Amino acid sequence: MRANEGTEDSVDQRVRRRLRELRRQRGYTLEEVAARSAIDVSTLSRLESGKRRLALDHLPRLAAALSVSTDELIRAPEAEDPRIHANSHTRHGVTFWPLSRQGSPGGLHAFKIRVSARRRKPPAELPVHEGQDWMYVLSGRLRLILGERDFIVEPGEAVEFSTWTPHWFGVVDGPVEAIVIFGPHGERVHLHV
């Protein structure tokens, strides 16, 4: 592999994505951009789909057809807003503030939680479900029941457990704040070495 081959591929992919994005933003069909750029419509379709590599002489014609500069056509897209805009929700005395995007179905999900001072008594039957939980206590004392075992988790301590184990958490003597990372399919957060 040539030293710059990976860079060429990423520029080619970026331009293809940008070409499709700009064409759709402007409401142009492939035929309209092909006519405006004097590039055959099948060639343009193959350029967008990646079945044909871009040539340097394509860039100025495509940029002109889309009414942008060549620089704008090849520039990296702007980074999306990194802030997480999600509302909190409360369930069974626990308020959850999302700290990660929930878009990836198999990925880890992070939350800040506040456990109400009223959440003191576990249910008769402890829940189980698919997944892996990791919790870090920020303030307060957390009571964690895992099967037959009962733990007190102090501020600055972390726990990790399979949610297939019957479990419940609540407070010892006042509200608790913690960071929780949940792997819905059993992904582990802490790798033991």
C-alpha angles and dihedrals in degrees: 000000000000116000094246098039094099090051091049090051093050092048090047091050092045093051091048091052091044092048092053092043094051093044091053093044089056093044093239123152121223088254092055094050091044091053093045093048097039089235120133111257093234090051090050091049091051090047092053094045094046095244089119128039120238117251122212092245090059094062102069092042093049092045091051091047089054094042095241134113119261088246090057091050094053100035120111113260117259113266113257118249103284094205118105110232106191132131124239121246132197126217129171093346096312121109114205125203111190114232096179137044113266095212100104109078096202100036135100119274122210126203140172107221136194116201113208118240086237093064097092108121124067119223120258090253119039114224126243129191141154115286149059124265128204118185132184116192113223099177139354127029117286123208112212123187116195111181106301094346125094121200136184110213114201128205110285093028125112132203133193127192145156112259088217083078110086102256147168136172132200141142133294102203111340143359119317129211120198145158113241128193115191126193105199093199099040099274109165121227100194116052111208112221 
